[in-house]
């Protein structure tokens, strides 16, 4: 094991995560904000000089993986916790738990902000407490756990921190009406109301399955599925809202 694993700050975080990394550089990468990536400037210089250089590394790639791993784990936890719930209800609970604000709260509980590497200007502007940065870093850490210890390591961490909140009104209430939340998001930014369109209806008449698309302006739409048009609209709205929040 690398000596990096015994660095005081890294050691403290590993204890909080409940996992000792065999490859601690995965955890280190998960904590590098793009503003603090020293290789980006070198990569730009190398491109100008047509020289080869090591790929830039910050938490963006890991965040991409962690988002998918987190989604799988949370969806499975919810399906087990609420075996009789309709897909639309599960989608609302899911969106409440994995939305940016919720992930930022989990990251704050871990004290993750103090471990994130930021440029001086980003840190001086309060970057360590910004919900978007905290949420992205948390997803990157989940990816690091997954890559280092497999799905079991990531699942153990997510379950320990999120399972107690599966039925927490402070989280579930945040997404009781994803359509309203999306409309408020658009209105606050001077955009037109979201446009919903039924893409397909499948299944027998007594048990239809709706697929609905929602879009804002000329943006890429998101889809939602449900046993009713409303449930499908809610899921689609939650998906689009989460994507928009992550991009800001």
Backbone torsions as a table, in degrees:
resi	resn	phi	psi	omega
1	UNK	NA	139.9	-179.3
2	UNK	-65.3	150.7	175.7
3	UNK	-63.2	-20.8	-179.9
4	UNK	-58.4	-27.0	-176.4
5	UNK	-67.1	-20.2	-177.6
6	UNK	-99.9	7.1	175.0
7	UNK	-59.1	135.6	-174.6
8	UNK	-50.5	-50.7	-178.1
9	UNK	-64.4	-42.6	-179.7
10	UNK	-66.9	-38.1	179.7
11	UNK	-64.0	-42.2	178.6
12	UNK	-62.4	-42.4	-179.3
13	UNK	-67.9	-39.9	178.5
14	UNK	-61.4	-36.8	176.4
15	UNK	-64.0	-41.8	179.1
16	UNK	-66.1	-33.8	180.0
17	UNK	-78.2	-19.7	-178.1
18	UNK	74.4	27.3	-178.1
19	UNK	-148.0	130.9	175.1
20	UNK	-97.5	117.2	-172.8
21	UNK	-76.2	130.6	171.0
22	UNK	-74.5	-31.6	177.2
23	UNK	-121.0	80.2	-175.6
24	UNK	-60.3	-19.5	179.0
25	UNK	-65.1	-22.5	174.5
26	UNK	-64.6	-43.2	178.7
27	UNK	-67.4	-39.8	178.6
28	UNK	-60.5	-43.9	180.0
29	UNK	-62.6	-36.8	-178.5
30	UNK	-66.1	-13.9	-175.9
31	UNK	-107.7	7.7	-179.2
32	UNK	-99.5	108.7	175.0
33	UNK	-71.5	146.2	-179.5
34	UNK	-51.8	-30.4	-179.5
35	UNK	-67.3	-20.2	-177.0
36	UNK	-107.6	13.1	-178.2
37	UNK	-81.4	108.0	-176.2
38	UNK	-72.7	-14.8	-176.0
39	UNK	-84.4	-16.0	-176.9
40	UNK	-64.0	-44.6	179.8
41	UNK	-66.5	-37.4	178.4
42	UNK	-67.6	-37.2	179.2
43	UNK	-64.4	-40.3	178.5
44	UNK	-63.6	-42.4	179.6
45	UNK	-64.3	-39.9	-178.4
46	UNK	-66.7	-38.3	178.8
47	UNK	-63.9	-38.4	178.3
48	UNK	-65.8	-32.6	-179.5
49	UNK	-95.0	6.1	179.4
50	UNK	58.3	30.3	178.6
51	UNK	-101.8	157.1	177.5
52	UNK	-82.9	145.9	178.3
53	UNK	-147.3	158.1	177.7
54	UNK	-67.8	139.0	-178.0
55	UNK	-58.0	141.8	178.2
56	UNK	-63.8	144.5	-178.5
57	UNK	-133.0	118.6	168.1
58	UNK	-141.1	-165.5	-172.1
59	UNK	-83.2	1.2	-175.5
60	UNK	-60.4	-45.8	-178.5
61	UNK	-66.1	-42.3	179.2
62	UNK	-67.1	-37.5	178.1
63	UNK	-60.3	-37.4	177.9
64	UNK	-60.3	-43.9	179.2
65	UNK	-70.9	-45.5	-175.7
66	UNK	-60.9	-34.2	177.8
67	UNK	-59.1	-41.5	-179.4
68	UNK	-73.1	-41.5	179.2
69	UNK	-64.0	-45.5	179.0
70	UNK	-59.7	-43.1	-179.8
71	UNK	-59.5	-44.8	179.2
72	UNK	-61.7	-45.8	-176.6
73	UNK	-66.9	-46.7	-178.1
74	UNK	-65.5	-41.5	178.7
75	UNK	-61.2	-40.4	179.2
76	UNK	-67.7	-42.5	178.1
77	UNK	-59.4	-44.0	-178.3
78	UNK	-67.5	-41.4	179.6
79	UNK	-61.8	-36.7	178.6
80	UNK	-75.4	-37.8	-176.9
81	UNK	-73.8	-29.6	-177.2
82	UNK	-128.8	71.4	-174.1
83	UNK	-63.6	-21.4	-178.2
84	UNK	-101.1	0.6	-177.2
85	UNK	-75.9	143.3	175.3
86	UNK	-71.7	160.1	-178.2
87	UNK	-59.6	-36.3	179.6
88	UNK	-63.0	-41.5	177.8
89	UNK	-65.2	-42.3	178.4
90	UNK	-61.3	-38.8	-179.6
91	UNK	-63.7	-39.4	179.7
92	UNK	-66.0	-43.8	178.2
93	UNK	-64.5	-40.3	178.9
94	UNK	-60.3	-50.1	-178.6
95	UNK	-61.5	-34.2	179.1
96	UNK	-65.8	-38.4	-175.9
97	UNK	-78.3	-33.5	-173.8
98	UNK	-102.8	4.3	177.1
99	UNK	-67.9	158.8	-173.3
100	UNK	-53.7	-44.6	-176.9
101	UNK	-63.3	-39.3	-179.8
102	UNK	-67.5	-45.3	179.4
103	UNK	-62.4	-37.5	178.1
104	UNK	-63.0	-37.5	178.2
105	UNK	-65.2	-42.4	177.4
106	UNK	-62.8	-41.0	179.5
107	UNK	-64.4	-39.3	178.4
108	UNK	-64.8	-39.0	177.9
109	UNK	-60.9	-31.0	178.1
110	UNK	-80.9	-14.5	-172.7
111	UNK	71.2	30.7	-173.4
112	UNK	-66.7	-31.6	-176.1
113	UNK	-55.4	-36.9	-177.4
114	UNK	-71.4	-14.0	-179.4
115	UNK	-97.6	-12.3	-176.5
116	UNK	-76.1	131.0	177.6
117	UNK	-83.5	121.8	-178.5
118	UNK	-128.8	155.6	171.6
119	UNK	-66.3	160.4	-178.8
120	UNK	-59.3	-42.4	-177.7
121	UNK	-65.9	-38.7	179.6
122	UNK	-67.6	-41.2	179.2
123	UNK	-67.8	-40.8	179.7
124	UNK	-63.7	-26.6	179.8
125	UNK	-88.7	9.5	177.0
126	UNK	87.9	22.1	-176.9
127	UNK	-57.2	-34.1	-177.7
128	UNK	-66.1	-14.2	179.3
129	UNK	-113.5	4.0	-179.1
130	UNK	-73.7	129.3	-178.0
131	UNK	-55.3	-40.8	-178.1
132	UNK	-63.3	-42.4	-179.6
133	UNK	-69.3	-44.2	178.8
134	UNK	-61.1	-44.5	-178.9
135	UNK	-64.7	-44.4	179.4
136	UNK	-63.6	-42.4	-179.8
137	UNK	-64.5	-39.1	178.6
138	UNK	-62.6	-43.9	178.1
139	UNK	-63.8	-36.4	177.4
140	UNK	-65.9	-39.0	177.8
141	UNK	-64.8	-39.8	177.4
142	UNK	-62.0	-39.5	176.2
143	UNK	-64.3	-40.3	178.3
144	UNK	-62.1	-41.6	176.4
145	UNK	-61.7	-43.6	-179.4
146	UNK	-63.4	-46.1	-177.9
147	UNK	-70.3	-30.3	-178.4
148	UNK	-86.2	-40.8	-174.4
149	UNK	-121.1	7.6	-180.0
150	UNK	81.8	179.0	-177.2
151	UNK	-60.5	-33.5	-178.3
152	UNK	-60.4	-40.7	-179.7
153	UNK	-66.3	-43.7	178.7
154	UNK	-67.1	-40.5	-178.6
155	UNK	-66.1	-38.9	178.7
156	UNK	-62.2	-43.7	179.8
157	UNK	-65.7	-50.0	-178.2
158	UNK	-62.7	-42.5	-179.4
159	UNK	-62.2	-42.1	-177.9
160	UNK	-63.1	-37.5	-174.8
161	UNK	-93.6	-28.1	-174.4
162	UNK	-105.5	-29.9	-177.6
163	UNK	-54.5	-39.8	179.0
164	UNK	-64.1	-14.1	-175.8
165	UNK	-108.9	9.2	-177.5
166	UNK	-59.8	-33.5	-179.5
167	UNK	-116.4	23.2	-178.8
168	UNK	-80.1	120.8	-176.8
169	UNK	-62.6	-26.7	-179.8
170	UNK	-68.9	-21.3	175.4
171	UNK	-98.6	-51.3	-177.6
172	UNK	-61.1	-36.1	-179.4
173	UNK	-65.5	-24.2	-178.0
174	UNK	-67.6	-16.9	-178.2
175	UNK	-130.6	28.8	178.8
176	UNK	-61.2	-31.2	179.7
177	UNK	-137.7	87.2	-177.9
178	UNK	-65.4	-30.9	178.8
179	UNK	-63.3	-43.9	178.4
180	UNK	-64.5	-42.4	-179.8
181	UNK	-62.0	-40.2	179.3
182	UNK	-67.8	-41.3	179.1
183	UNK	-63.9	-39.7	178.2
184	UNK	-66.5	-38.0	178.2
185	UNK	-61.0	-45.0	-178.7
186	UNK	-67.1	-43.7	-178.1
187	UNK	-62.9	-38.2	-178.7
188	UNK	-65.2	-19.2	-179.0
189	UNK	-111.8	15.7	175.8
190	UNK	69.5	23.4	-179.9
191	UNK	-97.0	161.1	177.7
192	UNK	-69.7	165.5	-179.7
193	UNK	-65.7	151.2	178.1
194	UNK	-60.8	147.1	179.1
195	UNK	-107.4	124.5	180.0
196	UNK	-108.8	141.1	179.6
197	UNK	-146.1	131.5	177.4
198	UNK	-74.2	117.8	-178.9
199	UNK	-84.5	-35.8	179.9
200	UNK	-165.0	157.2	173.2
201	UNK	-131.6	119.4	-177.2
202	UNK	-120.0	167.7	176.9
203	UNK	88.8	173.1	-179.5
204	UNK	-71.4	160.4	-177.9
205	UNK	-57.0	-33.7	-178.2
206	UNK	-81.2	-9.9	-179.8
207	UNK	-145.9	64.0	-176.8
208	UNK	-71.9	158.0	177.0
209	UNK	-128.6	111.3	-176.2
210	UNK	-93.2	141.5	168.6
211	UNK	-120.1	121.3	-176.0
212	UNK	-121.3	140.7	175.2
213	UNK	-108.7	143.6	174.8
214	UNK	-132.2	142.4	-180.0
215	UNK	-144.3	155.3	174.4
216	UNK	-118.8	122.1	179.6
217	UNK	57.1	-132.8	179.5
218	UNK	-95.5	11.4	-177.2
219	UNK	-71.3	162.9	179.0
220	UNK	-66.7	132.7	-177.9
221	UNK	-77.1	164.8	172.2
222	UNK	-122.1	152.4	-179.9
223	UNK	-110.4	152.2	173.0
224	UNK	-139.1	151.3	-179.8
225	UNK	-125.1	150.0	178.8
226	UNK	-173.1	167.6	179.3
227	UNK	-77.8	-5.2	174.3
228	UNK	-141.2	161.8	179.1
229	UNK	-61.3	-41.5	-178.9
230	UNK	-63.0	-44.2	-179.5
231	UNK	-62.5	-40.0	179.6
232	UNK	-67.4	-38.7	177.4
233	UNK	-63.9	-41.1	179.6
234	UNK	-62.8	-43.5	180.0
235	UNK	-65.4	-43.2	179.1
236	UNK	-62.2	-42.9	179.7
237	UNK	-62.8	-42.4	179.2
238	UNK	-63.0	-39.9	179.3
239	UNK	-65.6	-44.5	-179.0
240	UNK	-67.1	-40.4	179.7
241	UNK	-62.2	-42.4	179.9
242	UNK	-62.8	-42.5	179.6
243	UNK	-64.3	-41.6	179.4
244	UNK	-65.0	-40.5	179.6
245	UNK	-65.7	-35.5	-179.9
246	UNK	-70.4	-27.8	-176.2
247	UNK	-85.6	-6.0	-178.2
248	UNK	-101.7	NA	NA
